[in-house]
Structure formats: structure tokens, C-alpha cells
């Protein structure tokens, strides 16, 4: 089964956050998919962690190495649909990319973002609990 996984869930796995083991358990044996923006979002998340003094450069580099080992299939976004979703829910396009993937691939969404989860449920997108 395809599972759309968002950046927050990937960061939780990479940085060994409490949800890590459950995310791995839920996704094992499935195909992880997401928008092509994910690598940029991962770097952006690490840059935010720099500002918060949560990681060093070497820890972020190690995190990128871990990220590269996670098998992912990147999906080209339907930008018109993304803009419609962004307008409808007053959200950033970066969040709408994940909803677009889930809708078009009829795949459940795994997210740690409660707001994104609520939008997904409003659209009748299945969400996975972790």
C-alpha cells in the first residue's frame, strides 16, 4: 500500500523522537510517497533546529544521511489542485502538496501535524495514527 508521509513524521524518525518506532511499525512493508519538496523541507526543518540550538551541523549532516536511506517515491504535484487546496483551507502550499498526493493516489496520510490531519479528514482522506 502507498502511504503519504509528511516531513514532520520523517523528521521524527530521523531525529529519534518518541513517535519514531510507531512510525516505522505503521509504515513497514508499505511504499512511502510524497511530494518532491520533501528533501527541501527536511533541510528547512534542520535549519529551524539550528535557530533553536537543537542540533549541530554534524548532527544535521548525520540526519540527512539517515534520510537518504529511507525509500521514498516522489510524486509530481498537481499545482492547480495544490492552489485550490491552499485557498480552500487557508494553508501553505507546502502542506497542500501532501493532501494533493493523498487525494490523487487514494493513499492514507501519516502526519504528526494535527491541523493537516484535520484538513485531510475533512477531505475524507484516511489518516494513520501514531
N, CA, C and O atoms as a GROMACS GRO file, in nm:
protein
  520
    1UNK      N    1   0.084  -0.118   0.000
    1UNK     CA    2   0.000   0.000   0.000
    1UNK      C    3   0.089   0.124   0.000
    1UNK      O    4   0.195   0.126   0.063
    2UNK      N    5   0.044   0.227  -0.072
    2UNK     CA    6   0.112   0.356  -0.069
    2UNK      C    7   0.068   0.431   0.057
    2UNK      O    8  -0.049   0.428   0.094
    3UNK      N    9   0.164   0.498   0.121
    3UNK     CA   10   0.136   0.585   0.236
    3UNK      C   11   0.203   0.718   0.208
    3UNK      O   12   0.323   0.724   0.182
    4UNK      N   13   0.124   0.827   0.216
    4UNK     CA   14   0.181   0.961   0.206
    4UNK      C   15   0.235   0.996   0.344
    4UNK      O   16   0.161   0.995   0.442
    5UNK      N   17   0.362   1.026   0.351
    5UNK     CA   18   0.424   1.062   0.479
    5UNK      C   19   0.471   1.206   0.472
    5UNK      O   20   0.532   1.248   0.374
    6UNK      N   21   0.443   1.281   0.578
    6UNK     CA   22   0.482   1.422   0.576
    6UNK      C   23   0.619   1.443   0.639
    6UNK      O   24   0.678   1.351   0.697
    7UNK      N   25   0.667   1.563   0.626
    7UNK     CA   26   0.802   1.597   0.672
    7UNK      C   27   0.817   1.580   0.822
    7UNK      O   28   0.920   1.531   0.868
    8UNK      N   29   0.716   1.619   0.898
    8UNK     CA   30   0.725   1.608   1.044
    8UNK      C   31   0.744   1.462   1.087
    8UNK      O   32   0.821   1.434   1.178
    9UNK      N   33   0.674   1.371   1.022
    9UNK     CA   34   0.689   1.229   1.055
    9UNK      C   35   0.828   1.179   1.017
    9UNK      O   36   0.889   1.102   1.090
   10UNK      N   37   0.877   1.223   0.903
   10UNK     CA   38   1.013   1.184   0.862
   10UNK      C   39   1.117   1.238   0.959
   10UNK      O   40   1.211   1.168   0.996
   11UNK      N   41   1.102   1.363   1.000
   11UNK     CA   42   1.196   1.422   1.096
   11UNK      C   43   1.191   1.346   1.228
   11UNK      O   44   1.295   1.326   1.291
   12UNK      N   45   1.072   1.303   1.270
   12UNK     CA   46   1.060   1.226   1.394
   12UNK      C   47   1.141   1.097   1.387
   12UNK      O   48   1.203   1.055   1.485
   13UNK      N   49   1.141   1.034   1.270
   13UNK     CA   50   1.219   0.911   1.252
   13UNK      C   51   1.368   0.943   1.251
   13UNK      O   52   1.448   0.877   1.318
   14UNK      N   53   1.405   1.044   1.175
   14UNK     CA   54   1.546   1.081   1.158
   14UNK      C   55   1.610   1.124   1.290
   14UNK      O   56   1.725   1.090   1.318
   15UNK      N   57   1.536   1.199   1.371
   15UNK     CA   58   1.593   1.256   1.493
   15UNK      C   59   1.559   1.174   1.618
   15UNK      O   60   1.581   1.219   1.730
   16UNK      N   61   1.505   1.055   1.597
   16UNK     CA   62   1.477   0.962   1.708
   16UNK      C   63   1.382   1.021   1.812
   16UNK      O   64   1.404   1.010   1.932
   17UNK      N   65   1.275   1.082   1.764
   17UNK     CA   66   1.172   1.136   1.853
   17UNK      C   67   1.085   1.021   1.903
   17UNK      O   68   1.090   0.912   1.848
   18UNK      N   69   1.004   1.044   2.008
   18UNK     CA   70   0.926   0.936   2.070
   18UNK      C   71   0.836   0.859   1.973
   18UNK      O   72   0.810   0.740   1.995
   19UNK      N   73   0.788   0.924   1.866
   19UNK     CA   74   0.698   0.858   1.770
   19UNK      C   75   0.772   0.767   1.672
   19UNK      O   76   0.708   0.694   1.596
   20UNK      N   77   0.903   0.771   1.674
   20UNK     CA   78   0.986   0.701   1.574
   20UNK      C   79   0.947   0.554   1.555
   20UNK      O   80   0.917   0.512   1.444
   21UNK      N   81   0.948   0.477   1.662
   21UNK     CA   82   0.923   0.333   1.650
   21UNK      C   83   0.784   0.303   1.596
   21UNK      O   84   0.767   0.210   1.516
   22UNK      N   85   0.685   0.380   1.638
   22UNK     CA   86   0.548   0.358   1.590
   22UNK      C   87   0.537   0.393   1.441
   22UNK      O   88   0.469   0.322   1.366
   23UNK      N   89   0.602   0.499   1.398
   23UNK     CA   90   0.601   0.536   1.256
   23UNK      C   91   0.662   0.424   1.173
   23UNK      O   92   0.608   0.386   1.069
   24UNK      N   93   0.775   0.371   1.218
   24UNK     CA   94   0.839   0.262   1.146
   24UNK      C   95   0.748   0.139   1.143
   24UNK      O   96   0.736   0.074   1.039
   25UNK      N   97   0.685   0.109   1.254
   25UNK     CA   98   0.595  -0.006   1.261
   25UNK      C   99   0.477   0.009   1.165
   25UNK      O  100   0.441  -0.086   1.096
   26UNK      N  101   0.417   0.127   1.161
   26UNK     CA  102   0.300   0.152   1.075
   26UNK      C  103   0.336   0.149   0.927
   26UNK      O  104   0.255   0.108   0.844
   27UNK      N  105   0.456   0.193   0.893
   27UNK     CA  106   0.493   0.205   0.752
   27UNK      C  107   0.566   0.083   0.696
   27UNK      O  108   0.577   0.068   0.575
   28UNK      N  109   0.615  -0.003   0.783
   28UNK     CA  110   0.694  -0.119   0.737
   28UNK      C  111   0.615  -0.203   0.636
   28UNK      O  112   0.499  -0.237   0.659
   29UNK      N  113   0.680  -0.234   0.525
   29UNK     CA  114   0.619  -0.317   0.422
   29UNK      C  115   0.533  -0.239   0.324
   29UNK      O  116   0.474  -0.297   0.233
   30UNK      N  117   0.525  -0.108   0.341
   30UNK     CA  118   0.446  -0.022   0.253
   30UNK      C  119   0.539   0.068   0.173
   30UNK      O  120   0.658   0.078   0.203
   31UNK      N  121   0.484   0.133   0.073
   31UNK     CA  122   0.561   0.226  -0.008
   31UNK      C  123   0.533   0.368   0.039
   31UNK      O  124   0.418   0.412   0.041
   32UNK      N  125   0.638   0.438   0.077
   32UNK     CA  126   0.624   0.577   0.120
   32UNK      C  127   0.629   0.667  -0.002
   32UNK      O  128   0.719   0.658  -0.085
   33UNK      N  129   0.529   0.756  -0.011
   33UNK     CA  130   0.525   0.851  -0.121
   33UNK      C  131   0.505   0.992  -0.065
   33UNK      O  132   0.458   1.010   0.048
   34UNK      N  133   0.542   1.090  -0.145
   34UNK     CA  134   0.523   1.229  -0.105
   34UNK      C  135   0.568   1.321  -0.215
   34UNK      O  136   0.625   1.278  -0.315
   35UNK      N  137   0.542   1.450  -0.197
   35UNK     CA  138   0.579   1.547  -0.300
   35UNK      C  139   0.730   1.562  -0.310
   35UNK      O  140   0.804   1.533  -0.216
   36UNK      N  141   0.775   1.607  -0.426
   36UNK     CA  142   0.917   1.626  -0.449
   36UNK      C  143   0.980   1.733  -0.361
   36UNK      O  144   1.102   1.747  -0.360
   37UNK      N  145   0.900   1.808  -0.288
   37UNK     CA  146   0.951   1.913  -0.199
   37UNK      C  147   1.010   1.858  -0.070
   37UNK      O  148   1.073   1.932   0.005
   38UNK      N  149   0.991   1.731  -0.042
   38UNK     CA  150   1.033   1.675   0.087
   38UNK      C  151   1.181   1.698   0.117
   38UNK      O  152   1.211   1.742   0.228
   39UNK      N  153   1.274   1.672   0.027
   39UNK     CA  154   1.416   1.697   0.063
   39UNK      C  155   1.443   1.841   0.104
   39UNK      O  156   1.520   1.866   0.197
   40UNK      N  157   1.379   1.936   0.036
   40UNK     CA  158   1.397   2.077   0.072
   40UNK      C  159   1.336   2.104   0.210
   40UNK      O  160   1.391   2.180   0.290
   41UNK      N  161   1.222   2.042   0.236
   41UNK     CA  162   1.156   2.062   0.365
   41UNK      C  163   1.238   2.001   0.479
   41UNK      O  164   1.241   2.054   0.589
   42UNK      N  165   1.305   1.889   0.451
   42UNK     CA  166   1.392   1.828   0.553
   42UNK      C  167   1.505   1.924   0.587
   42UNK      O  168   1.534   1.946   0.705
   43UNK      N  169   1.569   1.982   0.486
   43UNK     CA  170   1.676   2.080   0.511
   43UNK      C  171   1.622   2.201   0.585
   43UNK      O  172   1.688   2.252   0.675
   44UNK      N  173   1.504   2.246   0.549
   44UNK     CA  174   1.444   2.360   0.617
   44UNK      C  175   1.418   2.327   0.765
   44UNK      O  176   1.439   2.412   0.852
   45UNK      N  177   1.373   2.206   0.792
   45UNK     CA  178   1.350   2.165   0.931
   45UNK      C  179   1.480   2.169   1.010
   45UNK      O  180   1.482   2.214   1.125
   46UNK      N  181   1.588   2.122   0.949
   46UNK     CA  182   1.717   2.128   1.019
   46UNK      C  183   1.762   2.272   1.039
   46UNK      O  184   1.820   2.304   1.143
   47UNK      N  185   1.736   2.359   0.942
   47UNK     CA  186   1.775   2.499   0.960
   47UNK      C  187   1.696   2.562   1.074
   47UNK      O  188   1.750   2.646   1.147
   48UNK      N  189   1.571   2.523   1.091
   48UNK     CA  190   1.492   2.572   1.204
   48UNK      C  191   1.550   2.518   1.336
   48UNK      O  192   1.554   2.590   1.436
   49UNK      N  193   1.594   2.394   1.335
   49UNK     CA  194   1.655   2.336   1.456
   49UNK      C  195   1.786   2.408   1.491
   49UNK      O  196   1.820   2.420   1.609
   50UNK      N  197   1.858   2.455   1.390
   50UNK     CA  198   1.979   2.535   1.418
   50UNK      C  199   1.941   2.660   1.497
   50UNK      O  200   2.005   2.693   1.597
   51UNK      N  201   1.835   2.729   1.453
   51UNK     CA  202   1.790   2.851   1.520
   51UNK      C  203   1.753   2.824   1.665
   51UNK      O  204   1.775   2.908   1.752
   52UNK      N  205   1.697   2.707   1.690
   52UNK     CA  206   1.654   2.669   1.824
   52UNK      C  207   1.766   2.604   1.906
   52UNK      O  208   1.746   2.566   2.021
   53UNK      N  209   1.884   2.593   1.844
   53UNK     CA  210   2.000   2.531   1.910
   53UNK      C  211   1.971   2.386   1.950
   53UNK      O  212   2.019   2.337   2.053
   54UNK      N  213   1.892   2.317   1.866
   54UNK     CA  214   1.856   2.177   1.893
   54UNK      C  215   1.952   2.078   1.830
   54UNK      O  216   1.965   1.965   1.877
   55UNK      N  217   2.021   2.120   1.723
   55UNK     CA  218   2.116   2.030   1.655
   55UNK      C  219   2.239   2.108   1.612
   55UNK      O  220   2.236   2.230   1.592
   56UNK      N  221   2.347   2.034   1.599
   56UNK     CA  222   2.470   2.090   1.542
   56UNK      C  223   2.473   2.059   1.394
   56UNK      O  224   2.391   1.982   1.344
   57UNK      N  225   2.567   2.120   1.323
   57UNK     CA  226   2.580   2.092   1.180
   57UNK      C  227   2.611   1.945   1.157
   57UNK      O  228   2.554   1.884   1.066
   58UNK      N  229   2.699   1.887   1.236
   58UNK     CA  230   2.733   1.745   1.217
   58UNK      C  231   2.612   1.655   1.245
   58UNK      O  232   2.596   1.553   1.178
   59UNK      N  233   2.528   1.691   1.342
   59UNK     CA  234   2.407   1.612   1.369
   59UNK      C  235   2.308   1.624   1.252
   59UNK      O  236   2.244   1.526   1.215
   60UNK      N  237   2.297   1.743   1.195
   60UNK     CA  238   2.209   1.762   1.080
   60UNK      C  239   2.261   1.684   0.959
   60UNK      O  240   2.182   1.625   0.885
   61UNK      N  241   2.392   1.684   0.940
   61UNK     CA  242   2.450   1.606   0.829
   61UNK      C  243   2.423   1.458   0.848
   61UNK      O  244   2.392   1.387   0.753
   62UNK      N  245   2.435   1.411   0.972
   62UNK     CA  246   2.403   1.270   1.002
   62UNK      C  247   2.255   1.244   0.972
   62UNK      O  248   2.220   1.140   0.916
   63UNK      N  249   2.169   1.339   1.010
   63UNK     CA  250   2.026   1.326   0.982
   63UNK      C  251   1.997   1.317   0.833
   63UNK      O  252   1.912   1.239   0.791
   64UNK      N  253   2.067   1.396   0.754
   64UNK     CA  254   2.050   1.388   0.608
   64UNK      C  255   2.093   1.252   0.555
   64UNK      O  256   2.030   1.198   0.464
   65UNK      N  257   2.200   1.198   0.613
   65UNK     CA  258   2.245   1.065   0.572
   65UNK      C  259   2.138   0.960   0.603
   65UNK      O  260   2.112   0.871   0.522
   66UNK      N  261   2.077   0.972   0.720
   66UNK     CA  262   1.969   0.879   0.756
   66UNK      C  263   1.852   0.896   0.660
   66UNK      O  264   1.796   0.798   0.611
   67UNK      N  265   1.815   1.022   0.634
   67UNK     CA  266   1.704   1.049   0.543
   67UNK      C  267   1.724   0.983   0.406
   67UNK      O  268   1.631   0.928   0.348
   68UNK      N  269   1.847   0.989   0.357
   68UNK     CA  270   1.876   0.932   0.225
   68UNK      C  271   1.856   0.780   0.221
   68UNK      O  272   1.841   0.723   0.113
   69UNK      N  273   1.854   0.715   0.337
   69UNK     CA  274   1.834   0.570   0.341
   69UNK      C  275   1.686   0.530   0.342
   69UNK      O  276   1.652   0.413   0.325
   70UNK      N  277   1.599   0.628   0.362
   70UNK     CA  278   1.455   0.598   0.368
   70UNK      C  279   1.401   0.589   0.226
   70UNK      O  280   1.405   0.687   0.152
   71UNK      N  281   1.351   0.472   0.187
   71UNK     CA  282   1.300   0.458   0.050
   71UNK      C  283   1.171   0.538   0.032
   71UNK      O  284   1.072   0.516   0.103
   72UNK      N  285   1.174   0.629  -0.063
   72UNK     CA  286   1.059   0.715  -0.091
   72UNK      C  287   1.036   0.723  -0.241
   72UNK      O  288   1.130   0.718  -0.320
   73UNK      N  289   0.911   0.736  -0.279
   73UNK     CA  290   0.878   0.765  -0.419
   73UNK      C  291   0.820   0.906  -0.422
   73UNK      O  292   0.720   0.935  -0.356
   74UNK      N  293   0.885   0.992  -0.498
   74UNK     CA  294   0.841   1.130  -0.505
   74UNK      C  295   0.739   1.147  -0.616
   74UNK      O  296   0.754   1.096  -0.727
   75UNK      N  297   0.633   1.220  -0.582
   75UNK     CA  298   0.520   1.240  -0.671
   75UNK      C  299   0.520   1.384  -0.722
   75UNK      O  300   0.538   1.478  -0.645
   76UNK      N  301   0.500   1.398  -0.852
   76UNK     CA  302   0.486   1.533  -0.907
   76UNK      C  303   0.350   1.588  -0.866
   76UNK      O  304   0.248   1.521  -0.880
   77UNK      N  305   0.350   1.708  -0.817
   77UNK     CA  306   0.226   1.770  -0.768
   77UNK      C  307   0.141   1.824  -0.883
   77UNK      O  308   0.193   1.864  -0.988
   78UNK      N  309   0.011   1.825  -0.861
   78UNK     CA  310  -0.084   1.894  -0.948
   78UNK      C  311  -0.096   2.034  -0.890
   78UNK      O  312  -0.172   2.056  -0.795
   79UNK      N  313  -0.023   2.129  -0.945
   79UNK     CA  314  -0.013   2.261  -0.885
   79UNK      C  315  -0.145   2.337  -0.882
   79UNK      O  316  -0.168   2.417  -0.792
   80UNK      N  317  -0.232   2.313  -0.979
   80UNK     CA  318  -0.364   2.377  -0.976
   80UNK      C  319  -0.443   2.324  -0.856
   80UNK      O  320  -0.504   2.402  -0.783
   81UNK      N  321  -0.440   2.193  -0.836
   81UNK     CA  322  -0.508   2.133  -0.720
   81UNK      C  323  -0.447   2.184  -0.590
   81UNK      O  324  -0.519   2.213  -0.494
   82UNK      N  325  -0.316   2.195  -0.586
   82UNK     CA  326  -0.247   2.245  -0.466
   82UNK      C  327  -0.295   2.386  -0.432
   82UNK      O  328  -0.324   2.416  -0.316
   83UNK      N  329  -0.304   2.472  -0.533
   83UNK     CA  330  -0.350   2.608  -0.508
   83UNK      C  331  -0.496   2.611  -0.463
   83UNK      O  332  -0.533   2.691  -0.377
   84UNK      N  333  -0.578   2.525  -0.520
   84UNK     CA  334  -0.719   2.518  -0.477
   84UNK      C  335  -0.728   2.476  -0.330
   84UNK      O  336  -0.804   2.534  -0.253
   85UNK      N  337  -0.650   2.376  -0.292
   85UNK     CA  338  -0.650   2.330  -0.153
   85UNK      C  339  -0.595   2.439  -0.059
   85UNK      O  340  -0.649   2.461   0.049
   86UNK      N  341  -0.488   2.505  -0.102
   86UNK     CA  342  -0.430   2.612  -0.020
   86UNK      C  343  -0.533   2.723   0.003
   86UNK      O  344  -0.545   2.775   0.114
   87UNK      N  345  -0.605   2.758  -0.101
   87UNK     CA  346  -0.709   2.862  -0.090
   87UNK      C  347  -0.824   2.813  -0.001
   87UNK      O  348  -0.868   2.885   0.089
   88UNK      N  349  -0.871   2.692  -0.026
   88UNK     CA  350  -0.985   2.637   0.048
   88UNK      C  351  -0.959   2.632   0.198
   88UNK      O  352  -1.046   2.666   0.278
   89UNK      N  353  -0.839   2.591   0.237
   89UNK     CA  354  -0.809   2.572   0.378
   89UNK      C  355  -0.718   2.680   0.438
   89UNK      O  356  -0.677   2.671   0.553
   90UNK      N  357  -0.689   2.783   0.358
   90UNK     CA  358  -0.603   2.892   0.405
   90UNK      C  359  -0.473   2.836   0.463
   90UNK      O  360  -0.436   2.864   0.576
   91UNK      N  361  -0.406   2.756   0.381
   91UNK     CA  362  -0.283   2.689   0.424
   91UNK      C  363  -0.171   2.716   0.325
   91UNK      O  364  -0.194   2.764   0.214
   92UNK      N  365  -0.050   2.687   0.368
   92UNK     CA  366   0.064   2.697   0.278
   92UNK      C  367   0.057   2.586   0.174
   92UNK      O  368   0.006   2.477   0.200
   93UNK      N  369   0.110   2.615   0.056
   93UNK     CA  370   0.117   2.514  -0.049
   93UNK      C  371   0.196   2.392  -0.003
   93UNK      O  372   0.164   2.279  -0.040
   94UNK      N  373   0.299   2.415   0.080
   94UNK     CA  374   0.379   2.302   0.128
   94UNK      C  375   0.295   2.198   0.200
   94UNK      O  376   0.324   2.079   0.192
   95UNK      N  377   0.192   2.240   0.271
   95UNK     CA  378   0.101   2.144   0.335
   95UNK      C  379   0.005   2.084   0.234
   95UNK      O  380  -0.027   1.966   0.239
   96UNK      N  381  -0.041   2.168   0.141
   96UNK     CA  382  -0.137   2.121   0.040
   96UNK      C  383  -0.076   2.014  -0.051
   96UNK      O  384  -0.149   1.929  -0.103
   97UNK      N  385   0.056   2.017  -0.072
   97UNK     CA  386   0.121   1.914  -0.154
   97UNK      C  387   0.090   1.774  -0.102
   97UNK      O  388   0.065   1.683  -0.181
   98UNK      N  389   0.090   1.758   0.030
   98UNK     CA  390   0.066   1.626   0.089
   98UNK      C  391  -0.080   1.583   0.069
   98UNK      O  392  -0.107   1.466   0.041
   99UNK      N  393  -0.172   1.676   0.083
   99UNK     CA  394  -0.313   1.645   0.060
   99UNK      C  395  -0.336   1.607  -0.086
   99UNK      O  396  -0.408   1.512  -0.116
  100UNK      N  397  -0.273   1.681  -0.177
  100UNK     CA  398  -0.284   1.651  -0.319
  100UNK      C  399  -0.238   1.508  -0.348
  100UNK      O  400  -0.304   1.434  -0.421
  101UNK      N  401  -0.125   1.470  -0.292
  101UNK     CA  402  -0.074   1.333  -0.312
  101UNK      C  403  -0.173   1.230  -0.261
  101UNK      O  404  -0.203   1.131  -0.329
  102UNK      N  405  -0.224   1.253  -0.141
  102UNK     CA  406  -0.316   1.156  -0.081
  102UNK      C  407  -0.445   1.143  -0.163
  102UNK      O  408  -0.496   1.032  -0.180
  103UNK      N  409  -0.495   1.254  -0.212
  103UNK     CA  410  -0.618   1.251  -0.292
  103UNK      C  411  -0.595   1.176  -0.423
  103UNK      O  412  -0.669   1.085  -0.456
  104UNK      N  413  -0.492   1.216  -0.495
  104UNK     CA  414  -0.471   1.158  -0.629
  104UNK      C  415  -0.428   1.012  -0.626
  104UNK      O  416  -0.459   0.937  -0.718
  105UNK      N  417  -0.358   0.972  -0.521
  105UNK     CA  418  -0.312   0.833  -0.512
  105UNK      C  419  -0.399   0.748  -0.421
  105UNK      O  420  -0.370   0.631  -0.396
  106UNK      N  421  -0.508   0.810  -0.370
  106UNK     CA  422  -0.601   0.740  -0.282
  106UNK      C  423  -0.524   0.668  -0.171
  106UNK      O  424  -0.549   0.551  -0.141
  107UNK      N  425  -0.432   0.741  -0.112
  107UNK     CA  426  -0.343   0.685  -0.010
  107UNK      C  427  -0.368   0.752   0.124
  107UNK      O  428  -0.400   0.871   0.129
  108UNK      N  429  -0.354   0.678   0.232
  108UNK     CA  430  -0.366   0.740   0.364
  108UNK      C  431  -0.249   0.834   0.391
  108UNK      O  432  -0.142   0.820   0.333
  109UNK      N  433  -0.273   0.931   0.479
  109UNK     CA  434  -0.173   1.029   0.517
  109UNK      C  435  -0.122   1.000   0.657
  109UNK      O  436  -0.200   0.982   0.751
  110UNK      N  437   0.008   0.995   0.670
  110UNK     CA  438   0.071   0.983   0.802
  110UNK      C  439   0.134   1.118   0.833
  110UNK      O  440   0.230   1.159   0.769
  111UNK      N  441   0.078   1.186   0.931
  111UNK     CA  442   0.126   1.318   0.970
  111UNK      C  443   0.125   1.332   1.120
  111UNK      O  444   0.042   1.271   1.188
  112UNK      N  445   0.214   1.412   1.173
  112UNK     CA  446   0.213   1.447   1.315
  112UNK      C  447   0.150   1.585   1.336
  112UNK      O  448   0.136   1.631   1.449
  113UNK      N  449   0.114   1.650   1.226
  113UNK     CA  450   0.056   1.784   1.228
  113UNK      C  451  -0.096   1.772   1.243
  113UNK      O  452  -0.165   1.730   1.150
  114UNK      N  453  -0.147   1.807   1.360
  114UNK     CA  454  -0.290   1.789   1.388
  114UNK      C  455  -0.379   1.874   1.297
  114UNK      O  456  -0.489   1.834   1.261
  115UNK      N  457  -0.331   1.990   1.260
  115UNK     CA  458  -0.409   2.077   1.170
  115UNK      C  459  -0.419   2.014   1.032
  115UNK      O  460  -0.527   2.011   0.972
  116UNK      N  461  -0.308   1.962   0.980
  116UNK     CA  462  -0.308   1.895   0.850
  116UNK      C  463  -0.396   1.770   0.856
  116UNK      O  464  -0.469   1.740   0.761
  117UNK      N  465  -0.388   1.699   0.966
  117UNK     CA  466  -0.472   1.580   0.983
  117UNK      C  467  -0.620   1.616   0.977
  117UNK      O  468  -0.699   1.545   0.914
  118UNK      N  469  -0.658   1.725   1.041
  118UNK     CA  470  -0.798   1.769   1.039
  118UNK      C  471  -0.842   1.805   0.897
  118UNK      O  472  -0.953   1.770   0.856
  119UNK      N  473  -0.757   1.874   0.822
  119UNK     CA  474  -0.790   1.907   0.684
  119UNK      C  475  -0.807   1.780   0.602
  119UNK      O  476  -0.899   1.769   0.521
  120UNK      N  477  -0.718   1.684   0.622
  120UNK     CA  478  -0.726   1.556   0.550
  120UNK      C  479  -0.858   1.486   0.581
  120UNK      O  480  -0.926   1.438   0.490
  121UNK      N  481  -0.894   1.481   0.706
  121UNK     CA  482  -1.019   1.415   0.743
  121UNK      C  483  -1.139   1.488   0.685
  121UNK      O  484  -1.238   1.424   0.648
  122UNK      N  485  -1.132   1.621   0.676
  122UNK     CA  486  -1.238   1.700   0.613
  122UNK      C  487  -1.255   1.661   0.467
  122UNK      O  488  -1.365   1.670   0.412
  123UNK      N  489  -1.146   1.618   0.404
  123UNK     CA  490  -1.148   1.577   0.263
  123UNK      C  491  -1.171   1.427   0.247
  123UNK      O  492  -1.161   1.374   0.136
  124UNK      N  493  -1.202   1.358   0.356
  124UNK     CA  494  -1.223   1.212   0.357
  124UNK      C  495  -1.098   1.135   0.319
  124UNK      O  496  -1.106   1.027   0.260
  125UNK      N  497  -0.982   1.190   0.352
  125UNK     CA  498  -0.856   1.120   0.335
  125UNK      C  499  -0.832   1.038   0.461
  125UNK      O  500  -0.840   1.092   0.572
  126UNK      N  501  -0.803   0.911   0.446
  126UNK     CA  502  -0.770   0.830   0.562
  126UNK      C  503  -0.641   0.882   0.624
  126UNK      O  504  -0.549   0.921   0.552
  127UNK      N  505  -0.634   0.882   0.755
  127UNK     CA  506  -0.512   0.921   0.825
  127UNK      C  507  -0.468   0.806   0.914
  127UNK      O  508  -0.550   0.730   0.965
  128UNK      N  509  -0.338   0.794   0.931
  128UNK     CA  510  -0.282   0.688   1.013
  128UNK      C  511  -0.243   0.742   1.149
  128UNK      O  512  -0.184   0.850   1.159
  129UNK      N  513  -0.275   0.670   1.252
  129UNK     CA  514  -0.245   0.712   1.389
  129UNK      C  515  -0.107   0.661   1.431
  129UNK      O  516  -0.068   0.548   1.402
  130UNK      N  517  -0.034   0.748   1.498
  130UNK     CA  518   0.093   0.706   1.557
  130UNK      C  519   0.099   0.750   1.702
  130UNK      O  520   0.198   0.724   1.770
   0.00000   0.00000   0.00000
